[in-house]
Amino acid sequence: MPIPFGVESPGYVAVRVLQYLAFSLWTGSVGASLWWSRHSMHVGETAVGVSRAALVRMLRGALLLLVLSLVLRLWAQAHAFDDTTLWPQPVMVMTLLRKTVWGRAWMLEALALGVGAVAAWSMRRDGSNDGAWRTAAGVTLMLAFSFALSGHAASSPSLLPLAVLADTAHATAAGAWIGGIVVLVVAALPATRTTVGGARGLALSNAITAFSNMALAAVTTLVATGAFASWLHVGSLAQLWSSVYGRTLLIKLFVMTPMLLAGLVNWRWIQPRLRTHLSADVALQWSLRIELGFAVAALLMTAILVATPTPMEG
């Protein structure tokens, strides 16, 4: 009896969502370690220490989830070759890894996670090992590149190198944006509670300002690389509503719209009030959670898109 865990199955979509979420946590942790260091003089050393300690825990948790998704993806991909047995034959798995672009991308991801494990567990508990964070940043790019090699970009009918590079930038930007939201909720906001009075409002405001600067760059990158990928893979405007891939892409864009609006509210209305109205902290937390909810929905649509043939692929 066939095992229902192939590359287009709901189970594999769930694995890819896990992979993208874990990558976002990893990327958000790395990015946040840079902005908290840059703004430490404005938020206080105690808050920075609390936050970076949380970032180390988040980084290590993300690594474990990435390893889990790596194993499950190999298992699911192997079922695309033979779905009649629970455990794929070792010879078939080795052929998959050595003879296909997907397999080489998988091995690159495995290598990146090995390097990432060394970096994550060489950090001090307070996250003060800057060299390890720089290594983790390099791992981020390796992971994003491996994702591009195992997705639609690797089979692009034209401009293949540019397609892979654009997809790498797209994944990195998405991870930084979504992961940054998680960091604000679970690390930055709790860390600022170590300060009191007006200092806390200043700390919150500076944290949001730092995140907003990064998020603006990430969104700009997402729009540019997403538009390029759509032009490359969809082919024509009519294919947006006449193909499964195009309609799925439209749903993803629809889901991302409230996410963008929530970010705009945080940036233009809530953040300026944090310095003088600490009650804005509650509105900020609700807005961030809403933004994060739509971000998870966007990751789900991305996972479905990866398994959906593009119009250009026939």
C-alpha positions in Angstrom: 0.0 0.0 0.0 1.5 3.4 -0.9 2.7 5.6 1.9 0.9 9.0 1.6 4.0 11.2 2.3 5.3 12.3 -1.1 6.5 15.7 -2.1 3.0 17.1 -2.9 1.3 15.5 0.2 -0.2 17.6 3.0 2.4 16.0 5.3 5.3 17.3 3.2 3.7 20.8 3.1 3.7 20.7 6.9 7.4 19.7 6.9 8.2 22.6 4.6 6.3 25.0 6.9 8.3 23.7 9.8 11.5 24.3 7.8 10.6 27.8 6.8 9.5 28.7 10.3 12.7 27.3 11.8 14.8 29.2 9.2 12.9 32.4 10.2 13.7 31.8 13.8 17.4 31.3 13.0 17.6 34.3 10.7 15.6 36.5 13.1 18.0 35.6 15.9 21.1 36.4 13.9 19.6 39.7 12.7 18.5 40.7 16.1 21.9 40.0 17.6 23.2 42.7 15.3 20.6 45.4 16.0 20.6 44.9 19.8 24.4 45.3 19.8 24.1 48.5 17.8 21.5 50.0 20.1 22.8 48.8 23.4 23.7 52.3 24.5 20.0 53.3 24.2 18.3 50.3 25.7 20.7 49.5 28.6 23.2 46.7 29.1 20.9 44.6 31.3 18.1 44.6 28.6 20.7 43.6 26.0 22.0 40.8 28.1 18.5 39.4 28.7 17.6 39.7 25.1 20.8 38.1 23.7 20.5 35.2 26.1 17.0 34.6 24.7 18.4 34.8 21.2 20.9 32.0 21.9 18.1 29.8 23.1 16.0 30.6 20.0 19.0 30.0 17.7 19.6 26.5 19.2 15.9 25.6 19.1 15.7 26.7 15.4 18.7 24.5 14.7 17.0 21.5 16.2 13.9 22.1 14.2 15.9 22.6 11.0 17.6 19.2 11.5 14.2 17.6 12.1 12.8 19.1 8.9 16.0 18.0 7.0 15.5 14.4 7.9 11.8 14.4 7.2 12.3 16.1 3.8 14.8 13.4 2.7 12.3 10.7 3.8 9.5 12.4 1.9 11.6 13.0 -1.2 12.6 9.4 -1.3 9.0 8.4 -1.4 8.7 10.3 -4.7 10.9 7.4 -6.0 9.4 4.5 -4.1 6.1 5.0 -2.1 5.5 1.3 -1.5 7.7 0.9 1.6 8.0 2.8 4.9 11.8 2.9 4.9 13.4 3.7 1.5 16.3 1.6 0.4 19.8 3.1 1.3 21.0 2.6 -2.3 18.1 4.6 -3.6 18.6 7.4 -1.0 22.3 7.6 -2.0 21.3 7.9 -5.7 18.9 10.7 -4.8 21.6 12.6 -2.9 24.4 12.1 -5.4 22.6 12.3 -8.8 20.1 15.0 -8.4 20.2 18.8 -7.9 17.8 18.4 -5.0 20.1 15.9 -3.4 23.1 18.2 -3.7 21.1 21.1 -2.2 20.1 18.8 0.7 23.7 18.0 1.4 24.6 21.7 1.3 21.9 22.3 3.9 23.2 19.4 6.0 26.7 20.9 5.8 25.4 24.4 6.8 23.5 22.9 9.8 26.7 21.2 10.9 28.6 24.5 10.8 25.6 26.1 12.5 25.7 23.6 15.3 29.3 24.4 16.1 28.5 28.1 16.1 25.3 27.8 18.2 26.9 25.6 20.9 30.1 27.6 21.1 28.2 30.7 22.1 28.2 31.8 25.8 24.8 31.8 27.5 24.7 35.6 27.3 25.3 35.5 23.5 28.5 37.6 23.7 30.6 35.5 21.3 30.6 37.8 18.2 32.6 35.4 16.1 30.0 32.7 16.5 27.2 35.1 15.5 29.2 36.0 12.3 29.5 32.3 11.5 25.7 31.9 12.1 25.2 34.8 9.6 27.2 32.9 7.0 25.1 29.8 7.8 22.0 31.8 7.1 23.2 32.5 3.5 24.2 28.9 3.0 20.7 27.7 4.1 18.9 30.2 1.9 21.1 29.2 -1.1 20.3 25.5 -0.5 16.6 26.3 -0.4 16.9 28.1 -3.8 18.7 25.1 -5.3 15.8 22.7 -4.2 13.0 25.0 -5.4 11.6 26.4 -8.7 14.6 28.7 -9.2 16.8 25.7 -9.9 14.6 24.6 -12.8 14.2 28.1 -14.3 14.0 28.0 -18.1 16.1 31.2 -18.4 18.3 33.4 -16.3 19.1 30.4 -14.0 22.0 32.0 -12.0 20.0 35.2 -11.4 16.9 33.2 -10.5 18.8 31.3 -7.8 20.5 34.4 -6.4 17.1 36.2 -6.3 15.5 33.3 -4.5 18.3 33.2 -2.0 17.8 36.9 -1.3 14.0 36.4 -1.1 14.3 33.6 1.5 16.8 35.6 3.6 14.6 38.7 3.6 11.5 36.7 4.5 13.4 35.0 7.3 14.7 38.3 8.7 11.3 39.9 8.6 9.2 37.1 10.1 12.0 36.0 12.5 12.4 39.6 13.6 8.7 39.7 14.6 9.2 36.6 16.7 12.3 38.1 18.4 10.3 41.3 19.3 7.5 39.2 20.9 9.6 36.6 22.8 12.9 38.4 23.5 13.0 42.2 22.9 9.7 43.1 24.7 10.4 40.9 27.8 14.0 42.3 27.9 12.8 45.9 28.1 10.9 45.1 31.2 14.2 45.1 33.1 14.1 48.9 32.7 11.6 51.1 34.4 9.7 54.3 33.9 10.6 56.5 30.9 13.6 54.4 30.2 11.4 51.5 29.3 9.5 53.6 26.8 12.8 54.7 25.2 14.0 51.1 25.1 10.8 49.9 23.4 10.9 52.7 20.9 14.5 52.0 20.0 13.8 48.3 19.6 10.9 48.9 17.2 13.0 51.5 15.3 15.8 49.1 14.9 13.4 46.4 13.7 11.6 48.7 11.4 14.8 49.7 9.6 15.6 46.1 9.0 12.0 45.2 8.1 11.9 48.0 5.5 15.0 46.7 3.8 13.6 43.1 4.0 10.2 44.1 2.5 11.9 46.1 -0.3 14.0 43.0 -1.1 10.9 40.7 -1.0 8.9 42.9 -3.4 11.8 43.2 -5.9 12.7 39.5 -5.9 9.1 38.3 -5.7 8.2 40.4 -8.7 11.2 39.0 -10.6 10.3 35.4 -9.7 6.6 35.9 -10.7 7.7 37.3 -14.1 10.0 34.3 -14.5 7.7 31.5 -13.4 4.2 32.7 -14.2 5.0 34.0 -17.7 1.9 36.1 -18.4 -0.6 38.1 -16.4 -3.4 35.8 -17.5 -1.6 32.8 -15.9 -2.2 34.5 -12.5 -5.8 33.4 -12.4 -5.8 30.6 -15.1 -3.1 28.4 -13.4 -3.0 26.7 -10.0 0.4 28.2 -9.3 -0.9 31.7 -10.2 -4.0 31.5 -8.0 -1.9 30.2 -5.1 0.5 33.1 -5.6 -2.5 35.5 -5.5 -3.7 34.0 -2.2 -0.2 34.4 -0.8 -0.2 38.1 -1.8 -3.6 38.5 -0.3 -2.5 37.0 3.0 0.6 39.2 3.1 -1.4 42.4 2.7 -2.7 42.5 6.4 0.8 41.6 7.5 2.2 44.7 5.7 -0.6 46.9 7.1 0.1 45.7 10.7 3.7 46.5 10.2 2.8 50.0 9.0 0.6 50.6 12.0 3.5 49.6 14.3 5.9 51.9 12.5 3.8 55.0 12.0 1.4 55.0 14.9 2.4 52.8 17.8 6.2 53.2 17.9 6.1 57.1 18.1 3.8 56.8 21.2 5.9 54.3 23.1 8.3 57.0 24.5 5.4 58.9 26.2 2.6 56.4 26.5 3.6 53.0 28.0 0.1 51.8 27.5 1.0 51.6 23.8 2.9 48.5 24.8 -0.3 46.5 24.9 -1.4 47.7 21.4 2.1 46.8 20.2 1.9 43.2 21.5 -1.5 42.7 19.9 -0.3 44.1 16.6 2.8 42.0 16.5 0.8 38.8 17.2 -1.6 39.6 14.4 1.3 40.3 12.1 2.9 37.0 13.1 -0.3 35.1 12.5 -0.5 36.3 8.9 3.2 35.5 8.5 2.6 31.9 9.4 -0.2 31.8 6.8 2.2 33.3 4.2 4.7 30.5 5.0 2.0 27.9 4.5 1.2 29.4 1.0 4.9 29.4 0.2 5.2 25.7 1.2 2.3 24.9 -1.2 3.8 27.0 -4.0 7.0 25.1 -3.8 5.1 21.8 -4.5 3.0 23.4 -7.3 4.3 23.2 -10.9 4.7 26.6 -12.5 3.0 27.5 -15.8 6.5 27.7 -17.4 7.1 24.1 -16.3 4.0 22.9 -18.0 
